[in-house]
Amino acid sequence: MIKDIGPEEKDLTTAQIILVDRLISLLGVIRLIEEKAKEDGVFRGRDLIPSLKASYIAYNNTVRLTLEKLGIDKRMGDRVLTPLEIATEFDKEKKAREKKNE
């Protein structure tokens, strides 16, 4: 993702770095909600489980808005990466930078 807005982390503004950091946190929360739904099912009786009903859509919408604010949209590539793919790519790049700095 940094390559989409950077091309390197040193090229990002403080605001962009903060948005990327917040995006990663949001993706973590979304992932936890998805795992909880996988364990417990999606419905409790006739209603959605509370985490889906109250938060899941809001978190996903916030991810979409954050990506837009960063200037990343579906037209930037052949296909849009999933939030999990974005987080995985970010982790790979972060580990590579850390290894380089050792």
N, C-alpha and C positions, 0 to 999 in steps of 0.2 A: 504494500500500500504506500509505503514511503516513496517508492519509485514513481508512483502515480502523481504525487504532489511535490516531491523533492527536487531533484532525483536522489539526493542523499539526505540523511538526517540533519547534517550540518546546514543544509539549505532551508530547513523548516523554520518558521517563526515560532516564537514561544507559544502563541495562540494555537498554532497547528499542532505542536507537540502536546499541549494540554488536551486538545480535542482527540488526538490519537489515543492518548492515555485513557481518557474517559470512554472512548469507544471500546477499548479492550475490556474495561470494567463492565460495561453494558453487555458485551458479548459473553462474559463470564456468567453474569446473572441470568441471561437468556438460556445459556447452556444448562445451568442448574435447574431452571424451571422445566426445561425439556426432559432432563433426566428424572426429575420428580414425577412428571406426567407419565413417563415411560414406566416407572415403578408402580405408581398408584392408579394409573388409568386417567382418562381425560374427564370423565364425568363422576360426580358424586350424586347419586340419585338421578334426577333429571337435569341437574345444573352442571355447568363446567366447574372443575375444581377451582378454588379461590385464586390460586396463583395464575391460572390462565385467564380467568374472568377479569381480574383486577389489574394485572400487571403486564402480562405477556405481550399483548398488542401495543401497549404504551411503550415498553422497552424496544420492541422492534421498530416502531415508528420513530423513536428517538435515534436509533441507529441510522435509519434512512435519512433523517434530517441532518445528523452529524456528517454523514458521508456527503450529502449535498453541500453542506457548509464548507467541507474540505475540497469541494470541486470534483468529487468523484461521482460519476453517474454511469448508468448502464451503457452509454454510447462510447465509453472510453476503451472498451475491449471487445473481443469477440463474444464473450459471455461475462456475466457478472459473477464474481466470486461470492460464495456464501459467507455469512459472518464467521463461521468456524474456519473456513479457508483463509480469510483475511487474518484472523488471530493467529493461525498456524504459521502463515507467511511472516507475520510480524515477529513471532517468537524465533523463527529460524534466522531472520536478519539480525535480531538482537543478540542471539547466541554467537553468530558469526563475528559481530563487532566486538563482543566481549572476549572472544578467543583471540582476535586480532590484537587487542589491547593488552593481553597477558605478557 
